[in-house]
Amino acid sequence: MSLLARVKGEVPLISMVGLLAMSIVFGWVRYGYGLLLPDFQADFHLSKTTLGMISSLSFLSFLVGALLVTFFIAKWGPKMFIVSGLAAASVGLLTAAFAQSGLLFSIGCVIAGLCPGLCWAPFSESVSNYVRERLQKRSLAVISTGSSIGLVVICALYLVFPEGSWRLLWIIGGIIGLVLLLVVLKTVPSGAESPSPHDIKRPRLPSFHKHSVHLFTAAIIFGVTEATYWTYAADFAEQSFHMDASNALFFLITGVGGIAGLWAGELINYLGFRKSFFLTVLVYALSMFILFVSQSWAAIGLSGFLFGLTFMMYAAFLPIWSAEVFPNAPAQGFSISVVILNMGTIIGPAFFGGMLTVTGYKWIFLLAAMVACSKLFLAPTEER
């Protein structure tokens, strides 16, 4: 059997399609916004406060997308949401890239903001429905790691392209999104059900039990801490080292670390879910604690690498954990987890940002590390 045939057998096609889709959905849309923030400010003469409001609106549209998936995926199937999400990403990126006013730019960002909520959980549902059980953990980990690959690519392009080329970057992302949309139309099964009238009136929702409490609490803590790190760590690096594109270099290191998320499924298979969870949370907290201890370039680079590694490992764990807590409704359970996680992403930067009026960055990261450690008490109660 050829190497290509073995790879196709061990990594289903939907995993590779999902990986590429997540690279656009998160790498370009979510993380690309923070990377390109100075360019947006220069081009549209918008204040950081206004750009922050636009970012918050895109988070809100993310939540809207995730809620739509929660209530309607059982009726319409995952394919429709994946296609809609990629369409939103492409339309939003291209609208923003060609915008000549701050208003049209913000509309494009809000449209693009829908795509993570519409795409992420439906890929989880497709894997649950159409991939052999022994390959499901690997498939979910591969899909989730697409965001790190997208981050690495957009950072590398940002460093290579001339200054002020953000419009070109987002045009490239928009075109790739349209190509992936066509690929999804040809490769992803529709999976739409023919529900009874009773199902139409009352969408299939996951039942809640004691295991879901741990899942959802860990999700909101993850949201609080990861959004705080993404929001402030790059600025911390830029303030500590006054050099061109230090934020892009920092994001690049973080993205390279995140590629390790490809092996999240293998780690779970080798150590078991509980041990993998403990190890990931400890290193995740350590990545923040390092910034409290030292502010050298080596320490900041190590922090970024470890954060990227464990951020993507946990992002890969989340759909796996959700699918096991809610085996009969994996997409809906995962969508609710994503909604709760994003509540944390709204709370975290606001709370820790408020602390910056009375203390410095390193104390923010110390407290975030302590909050992250609280997830150790929420680990799955049994080996999976």
C-alpha positions as CSV (number, residue, x, y, z in Angstrom):
1,M,0.0,0.0,0.0
2,S,1.4,3.4,-1.0
3,L,2.1,6.1,1.6
4,L,-0.7,8.3,0.2
5,A,-3.2,5.4,0.5
6,R,-2.1,4.8,4.1
7,V,-2.5,8.5,4.9
8,K,-6.0,8.6,3.3
9,G,-6.9,5.6,5.3
10,E,-5.8,7.0,8.7
11,V,-6.8,10.6,8.1
12,P,-10.3,10.8,6.5
13,L,-10.9,13.4,3.8
14,I,-13.3,15.4,5.9
15,S,-10.5,15.9,8.4
16,M,-8.3,17.6,5.8
17,V,-11.2,19.7,4.5
18,G,-12.0,20.7,8.1
19,L,-8.4,21.6,8.8
20,L,-8.3,23.9,5.7
21,A,-11.6,25.4,6.6
22,M,-10.5,26.1,10.2
23,S,-7.4,27.8,8.9
24,I,-9.5,30.4,7.2
25,V,-12.3,30.5,9.9
26,F,-9.9,31.1,12.8
27,G,-6.5,31.9,11.3
28,W,-7.7,34.7,9.0
29,V,-10.9,35.8,10.6
30,R,-10.4,35.5,14.4
31,Y,-6.7,35.7,15.0
32,G,-6.0,37.8,11.8
33,Y,-8.1,40.6,13.3
34,G,-5.7,41.0,16.3
35,L,-2.6,40.7,14.1
36,L,-3.8,43.4,11.7
37,L,-5.3,45.8,14.2
38,P,-2.6,48.5,13.7
39,D,-3.2,48.4,9.9
40,F,-7.0,48.8,10.4
41,Q,-6.4,51.7,12.7
42,A,-4.1,53.4,10.2
43,D,-6.3,52.9,7.2
44,F,-9.7,53.8,8.6
45,H,-8.5,56.2,11.3
46,L,-10.5,54.3,14.0
47,S,-9.7,54.4,17.7
48,K,-8.7,51.3,19.6
49,T,-12.0,51.6,21.5
50,T,-13.9,51.5,18.2
51,L,-11.9,48.6,16.9
52,G,-12.6,46.8,20.2
53,M,-16.3,47.4,19.7
54,I,-16.1,45.9,16.2
55,S,-14.3,42.9,17.7
56,S,-17.0,42.5,20.3
57,L,-19.7,42.6,17.6
58,S,-17.9,39.9,15.7
59,F,-17.8,37.8,18.9
60,L,-21.6,38.4,19.2
61,S,-22.1,37.2,15.6
62,F,-20.0,34.1,16.5
63,L,-22.5,33.4,19.3
64,V,-25.4,33.8,16.9
65,G,-23.9,31.3,14.5
66,A,-23.3,28.8,17.3
67,L,-26.9,29.2,18.6
68,L,-28.3,28.6,15.1
69,V,-26.3,25.4,14.9
70,T,-27.6,24.3,18.3
71,F,-31.2,24.7,17.4
72,F,-31.3,23.7,13.7
73,I,-28.5,21.3,12.8
74,A,-30.8,18.3,13.5
75,K,-33.2,19.6,10.9
76,W,-30.8,20.9,8.3
77,G,-27.7,18.8,8.7
78,P,-24.0,19.9,9.1
79,K,-23.2,20.5,5.5
80,M,-25.6,23.5,5.2
81,F,-24.0,25.2,8.2
82,I,-20.4,24.5,7.0
83,V,-21.2,26.0,3.5
84,S,-23.0,29.0,5.1
85,G,-20.0,29.6,7.4
86,L,-17.4,29.5,4.6
87,A,-19.7,31.8,2.6
88,A,-19.9,34.2,5.6
89,A,-16.1,34.1,5.9
90,S,-15.5,34.9,2.3
91,V,-18.1,37.6,1.9
92,G,-17.0,39.2,5.2
93,L,-13.3,39.2,4.4
94,L,-13.8,40.5,0.8
95,T,-16.2,43.2,2.0
96,A,-13.8,44.4,4.6
97,A,-10.8,44.2,2.2
98,F,-12.5,46.4,-0.4
99,A,-14.1,48.7,2.1
100,Q,-13.4,52.4,1.9
101,S,-15.1,53.4,5.1
102,G,-15.1,52.3,8.7
103,L,-18.8,51.4,8.5
104,L,-18.4,49.0,5.6
105,F,-15.3,47.5,7.1
106,S,-17.2,46.8,10.4
107,I,-20.1,45.2,8.5
108,G,-17.6,42.9,6.8
109,C,-16.0,41.9,10.1
110,V,-19.4,41.2,11.7
111,I,-20.4,39.0,8.7
112,A,-17.1,37.1,8.9
113,G,-17.6,36.7,12.6
114,L,-20.5,34.4,12.0
115,C,-18.3,31.7,10.4
116,P,-16.6,30.1,13.4
117,G,-19.9,29.6,15.1
118,L,-21.5,28.1,11.9
119,C,-18.6,25.8,11.0
120,W,-16.8,24.4,14.0
121,A,-19.5,22.2,15.6
122,P,-20.9,20.9,12.3
123,F,-17.5,19.4,11.4
124,S,-17.7,17.7,14.8
125,E,-21.1,16.3,13.8
126,S,-19.9,15.1,10.5
127,V,-17.0,13.3,12.1
128,S,-19.3,11.7,14.6
129,N,-21.7,10.6,11.8
130,Y,-19.3,9.5,9.0
131,V,-15.9,8.6,10.4
132,R,-15.0,5.3,11.9
133,E,-15.0,5.4,15.7
134,R,-11.3,4.5,16.0
135,L,-10.4,7.5,13.9
136,Q,-12.8,10.1,15.4
137,K,-10.4,11.5,18.0
138,R,-7.7,11.9,15.5
139,S,-10.0,13.5,13.0
140,L,-11.4,16.1,15.5
141,A,-7.8,17.0,16.6
142,V,-6.7,17.4,13.0
143,I,-9.7,19.7,12.2
144,S,-9.1,21.9,15.3
145,T,-5.4,22.3,14.5
146,G,-6.3,24.1,11.3
147,S,-6.6,27.3,13.2
148,S,-2.9,27.2,14.2
149,I,-1.9,26.4,10.6
150,G,-3.9,29.4,9.4
151,L,-2.3,31.6,12.0
152,V,1.2,30.5,11.0
153,V,0.4,31.1,7.3
154,I,-1.1,34.6,7.8
155,C,1.8,35.6,10.1
156,A,4.4,34.4,7.6
157,L,2.7,36.3,4.8
158,Y,2.4,39.4,7.0
159,L,6.2,39.3,7.6
160,V,6.9,38.7,3.9
161,F,4.5,41.1,2.3
162,P,5.1,44.9,2.2
163,E,3.8,46.9,5.1
164,G,0.2,47.8,4.8
165,S,-0.8,44.7,2.7
166,W,-3.6,43.7,4.9
167,R,-6.2,44.1,2.1
168,L,-4.3,41.6,0.0
169,L,-4.1,39.2,2.9
170,W,-7.8,39.2,3.4
171,I,-8.6,39.0,-0.3
172,I,-6.4,35.8,-0.4
173,G,-8.4,34.5,2.6
174,G,-11.7,35.3,0.9
175,I,-10.7,33.5,-2.3
176,I,-9.5,30.5,-0.4
177,G,-12.8,30.4,1.5
178,L,-14.7,30.3,-1.8
179,V,-12.6,27.5,-3.1
180,L,-13.1,25.5,0.1
181,L,-16.9,26.1,-0.1
182,L,-16.9,24.4,-3.5
183,V,-14.8,21.5,-2.1
184,V,-17.3,21.1,0.8
185,L,-20.2,21.0,-1.6
186,K,-18.6,18.0,-3.4
187,T,-17.1,16.1,-0.4
188,V,-19.1,16.6,2.8
189,P,-22.3,14.4,3.1
190,S,-25.4,16.4,3.6
191,G,-26.7,14.4,6.5
192,A,-29.9,16.3,6.8
193,E,-32.6,14.4,8.6
194,S,-36.3,14.3,7.7
195,P,-37.7,15.2,11.1
196,S,-41.2,14.6,12.3
197,P,-43.4,17.6,13.0
198,H,-42.7,17.1,16.7
199,D,-38.9,17.5,16.0
200,I,-39.5,20.6,14.0
201,K,-41.3,22.3,16.8
202,R,-38.8,21.1,19.4
203,P,-35.2,20.8,18.1
204,R,-33.2,18.0,19.5
205,L,-31.1,19.4,22.4
206,P,-28.7,17.5,24.6
207,S,-29.8,16.4,28.0
208,F,-27.9,17.9,30.9
209,H,-26.3,15.8,33.7
210,K,-23.4,16.0,36.2
211,H,-20.7,15.4,33.6
212,S,-21.8,18.4,31.5
213,V,-21.3,20.7,34.5
214,H,-17.5,20.0,34.4
215,L,-17.4,20.4,30.6
216,F,-19.2,23.7,30.6
217,T,-17.4,25.2,33.6
218,A,-14.0,24.2,32.1
219,A,-15.1,25.8,28.8
220,I,-15.9,29.2,30.4
221,I,-12.6,29.2,32.3
222,F,-10.8,28.3,29.1
223,G,-12.6,31.2,27.4
224,V,-11.7,33.7,30.1
225,T,-8.0,32.7,30.2
226,E,-7.3,32.2,26.5
227,A,-8.9,35.4,25.4
228,T,-6.9,37.3,28.0
229,Y,-3.7,35.8,26.7
230,W,-4.5,36.4,23.1
231,T,-5.6,40.0,23.9
232,Y,-2.6,41.1,25.9
233,A,0.4,38.8,25.4
234,A,1.4,40.2,22.0
235,D,1.1,43.8,23.2
236,F,3.2,42.8,26.2
237,A,5.8,41.4,23.9
238,E,5.8,44.6,21.7
239,Q,6.1,46.8,24.8
240,S,9.0,44.7,26.1
241,F,10.9,44.6,22.8
242,H,10.6,47.6,20.6
243,M,11.1,46.0,17.2
244,D,9.2,45.9,13.9
245,A,6.5,43.2,13.6
246,S,7.2,41.8,17.1
247,N,3.5,41.0,17.4
248,A,3.6,39.0,14.1
249,L,6.7,37.2,15.3
250,F,5.1,36.3,18.6
251,F,1.9,35.1,16.9
252,L,4.0,33.0,14.5
253,I,5.8,31.3,17.4
254,T,2.4,30.7,19.1
255,G,1.0,29.2,15.9
256,V,3.9,26.9,15.4
257,G,3.4,25.6,18.9
258,G,-0.3,25.1,18.1
259,I,0.5,22.7,15.3
260,A,1.2,20.1,18.0
261,G,-2.6,19.9,18.4
262,L,-2.5,17.5,15.5
263,W,-1.4,14.9,18.0
264,A,-4.1,15.6,20.6
265,G,-6.0,12.5,19.6
266,E,-2.9,10.3,19.8
267,L,-2.1,11.7,23.3
268,I,-5.6,10.8,24.5
269,N,-5.3,7.3,23.0
270,Y,-1.9,6.8,24.7
271,L,-2.4,8.4,28.2
272,G,-6.2,8.4,28.4
273,F,-8.3,11.5,28.5
274,R,-7.9,12.3,32.2
275,K,-4.1,12.2,32.3
276,S,-4.0,14.1,29.0
277,F,-6.3,16.8,30.4
278,F,-4.1,17.2,33.6
279,L,-0.9,17.5,31.6
280,T,-2.4,20.0,29.1
281,V,-3.9,22.2,31.8
282,L,-0.6,22.3,33.8
283,V,1.5,23.3,30.8
284,Y,-1.2,25.8,29.7
285,A,-1.0,27.5,33.2
286,L,2.8,27.4,33.1
287,S,2.8,29.3,29.8
288,M,1.1,32.2,31.6
289,F,3.2,31.9,34.7
290,I,6.4,32.2,32.7
291,L,5.4,35.8,31.8
292,F,5.2,36.7,35.5
293,V,8.6,35.2,36.2
294,S,10.6,36.6,33.3
295,Q,10.2,39.1,30.5
296,S,13.2,38.1,28.3
297,W,12.7,37.3,24.7
298,A,13.5,33.7,25.4
299,A,10.9,33.5,28.1
300,I,8.2,35.3,26.0
301,G,9.0,33.0,23.1
302,L,8.8,29.9,25.3
303,S,5.5,31.2,26.8
304,G,4.0,31.7,23.3
305,F,5.1,28.3,22.1
306,L,3.7,26.5,25.2
307,F,0.5,28.5,25.1
308,G,0.0,27.7,21.4
309,L,0.7,24.0,22.0
310,T,-1.7,23.7,24.9
311,F,-4.3,26.1,23.6
312,M,-4.7,23.9,20.5
313,M,-4.5,20.7,22.5
314,Y,-7.4,21.9,24.6
315,A,-9.3,23.2,21.6
316,A,-8.9,19.7,20.1
317,F,-10.1,18.1,23.4
318,L,-13.2,20.2,23.6
319,P,-15.1,18.5,20.7
320,I,-13.9,15.1,21.8
321,W,-15.0,15.7,25.4
322,S,-18.3,17.1,24.2
323,A,-19.0,14.2,21.9
324,E,-18.5,11.8,24.8
325,V,-20.6,13.8,27.3
326,F,-23.4,14.1,24.7
327,P,-23.0,11.1,22.4
328,N,-26.6,11.4,21.0
329,A,-26.2,15.1,20.2
330,P,-22.5,15.9,19.6
331,A,-23.0,19.0,17.5
332,Q,-25.6,20.6,19.8
333,G,-23.5,19.8,22.9
334,F,-20.4,21.2,21.3
335,S,-22.3,24.3,20.1
336,I,-23.4,25.0,23.7
337,S,-19.8,24.5,24.9
338,V,-18.7,27.0,22.3
339,V,-21.4,29.5,23.3
340,I,-20.3,29.2,27.0
341,L,-16.6,29.4,26.0
342,N,-17.2,32.6,24.1
343,M,-19.0,34.1,27.1
344,G,-15.7,33.6,28.8
345,T,-13.9,35.4,26.0
346,I,-16.0,38.4,26.6
347,I,-15.6,38.4,30.4
348,G,-11.8,37.7,30.4
349,P,-10.3,40.7,28.6
350,A,-12.8,43.1,30.2
351,F,-12.0,41.9,33.7
352,F,-8.3,41.6,33.4
353,G,-8.1,44.8,31.3
354,G,-9.8,46.6,34.2
355,M,-7.0,45.4,36.4
356,L,-4.4,47.1,34.2
357,T,-5.5,50.5,35.7
358,V,-4.0,49.4,39.0
359,T,-1.3,46.8,38.2
360,G,1.0,45.6,35.4
361,Y,0.8,42.9,32.8
362,K,2.8,40.3,34.7
363,W,0.3,40.3,37.6
364,I,-2.5,39.8,35.0
365,F,-0.7,36.7,33.7
366,L,-0.1,35.4,37.2
367,L,-3.8,35.6,38.1
368,A,-4.8,34.1,34.7
369,A,-2.4,31.1,35.4
370,M,-4.1,30.6,38.8
371,V,-7.6,30.7,37.2
372,A,-6.4,28.2,34.6
373,C,-5.2,25.8,37.2
374,S,-8.7,25.6,38.6
375,K,-9.6,23.5,35.6
376,L,-7.6,20.7,37.3
377,F,-10.6,20.2,39.6
378,L,-12.9,19.7,36.5
379,A,-11.1,16.9,34.8
380,P,-13.2,14.1,33.4
381,T,-14.0,11.8,36.3
382,E,-13.1,8.6,34.4
383,E,-10.6,7.5,31.8
384,R,-12.0,7.7,28.3
